[in-house]
Amino acid sequence: MPFRQLFPRTAHLRVPGVHFADIIQASVKLGEEPADPGKTFDEHLAEKLAPLCEGGEKLIELGDGRIFSSRTKLLPNGCILGMMSDITERRSFEKNLEYQALSTLSQVCRTAPRSGSL
């Protein structure tokens, strides 16, 4: 899926030359991305900029429930290489698997004989 289609409410801003702060501000304003109500916009923006400058991976949870993995790498020429992956299904699968494992463990604990040793 093309990058701009991942963010339909702000796709028109996700083009070369638009400042990152303007994209984030519109994303929050349009409800595409939730912002922490206890933080100022500048604090929110600083949190968004930090991973870009450092590189690495960050999870992005959008207001519509989708979850993206954002991986960035700072290149020697000062540019940033970024890759976004929709991991919503994977996260849902992981949570379901975790629930099943805990449910099975709980069942085993309830039905196992108690001998006083492991």
C-alpha positions as CSV (number, residue, x, y, z in Angstrom):
1,M,0.0,0.0,0.0
2,P,1.4,3.4,-0.9
3,F,2.6,5.4,2.1
4,R,0.1,8.3,1.8
5,Q,-2.8,5.8,1.8
6,L,-1.8,4.7,5.3
7,F,-2.8,8.2,6.5
8,P,-5.9,9.2,4.6
9,R,-6.8,12.3,6.7
10,T,-3.3,13.8,6.1
11,A,-2.3,12.3,2.8
12,H,-2.4,15.7,1.1
13,L,0.3,16.9,3.5
14,R,2.6,13.9,3.2
15,V,4.6,15.3,0.2
16,P,8.1,16.6,-0.1
17,G,8.6,20.1,1.3
18,V,5.9,20.0,4.0
19,H,7.3,20.4,7.5
20,F,7.0,17.4,9.8
21,A,5.4,19.6,12.5
22,D,2.6,20.7,10.2
23,I,1.9,17.0,9.4
24,I,1.8,16.0,13.1
25,Q,-0.3,19.0,14.0
26,A,-2.9,18.2,11.3
27,S,-2.8,14.5,12.2
28,V,-3.7,15.3,15.9
29,K,-6.3,17.9,14.9
30,L,-8.0,15.6,12.4
31,G,-8.1,12.7,14.9
32,E,-5.8,10.5,12.9
33,E,-3.3,10.3,15.7
34,P,-4.2,10.6,19.4
35,A,-2.2,13.0,21.5
36,D,-1.6,12.7,25.2
37,P,-4.0,15.3,26.8
38,G,-1.5,16.0,29.5
39,K,1.2,17.2,27.1
40,T,1.6,20.4,25.0
41,F,1.8,20.1,21.3
42,D,5.6,21.0,21.5
43,E,6.1,18.1,23.9
44,H,4.1,15.7,21.6
45,L,6.1,16.9,18.6
46,A,9.4,16.4,20.4
47,E,8.4,12.8,21.1
48,K,7.6,12.3,17.4
49,L,10.9,13.8,16.3
50,A,13.2,11.9,18.7
51,P,13.0,8.5,16.9
52,L,13.7,10.2,13.5
53,C,16.9,11.8,14.8
54,E,18.1,8.6,16.6
55,G,16.9,5.9,14.3
56,G,15.4,2.7,15.4
57,E,11.8,1.4,15.7
58,K,8.7,2.9,17.2
59,L,5.1,1.8,17.4
60,I,2.5,4.2,16.3
61,E,-1.1,3.7,17.4
62,L,-3.6,5.6,15.3
63,G,-7.0,6.9,16.4
64,D,-8.8,4.4,14.3
65,G,-7.2,1.4,16.1
66,R,-4.5,0.6,13.5
67,I,-0.9,0.0,14.7
68,F,2.2,0.7,12.6
69,S,5.8,-0.1,13.1
70,S,8.0,2.8,12.1
71,R,11.6,2.0,11.5
72,T,14.0,4.8,10.7
73,K,17.7,5.1,9.9
74,L,19.8,8.3,9.8
75,L,22.0,8.2,6.7
76,P,25.5,9.6,6.5
77,N,24.3,12.4,4.1
78,G,21.8,13.6,6.7
79,C,18.7,12.1,5.1
80,I,16.4,9.8,6.9
81,L,15.4,6.4,5.5
82,G,12.0,5.3,6.9
83,M,9.8,2.3,6.5
84,M,6.3,1.8,7.8
85,S,4.5,-1.5,8.3
86,D,0.9,-2.1,9.3
87,I,1.2,-4.5,12.2
88,T,-2.5,-4.3,13.4
89,E,-3.3,-8.0,12.5
90,R,0.0,-9.2,14.0
91,R,-0.6,-7.4,17.3
92,S,-4.1,-8.8,17.5
93,F,-2.8,-12.3,16.8
94,E,-0.1,-11.8,19.5
95,K,-2.7,-10.7,22.1
96,N,-5.0,-13.6,21.2
97,L,-2.1,-16.0,21.5
98,E,-1.1,-14.6,24.9
99,Y,-4.6,-14.9,26.1
100,Q,-4.8,-18.5,25.0
101,A,-1.5,-19.3,26.7
102,L,-2.6,-17.7,30.0
103,S,-5.9,-19.5,29.8
104,T,-4.1,-22.9,29.3
105,L,-1.7,-22.2,32.1
106,S,-4.6,-21.3,34.4
107,Q,-6.4,-24.5,33.5
108,V,-3.2,-26.6,34.2
109,C,-2.7,-24.9,37.5
110,R,-6.3,-25.6,38.6
111,T,-6.2,-29.3,37.5
112,A,-2.7,-30.3,38.4
113,P,-2.2,-32.4,41.5
114,R,-0.6,-30.5,44.4
115,S,2.4,-32.4,45.7
116,G,4.2,-29.5,47.3
117,S,7.1,-29.7,44.9
118,L,7.7,-28.4,41.3
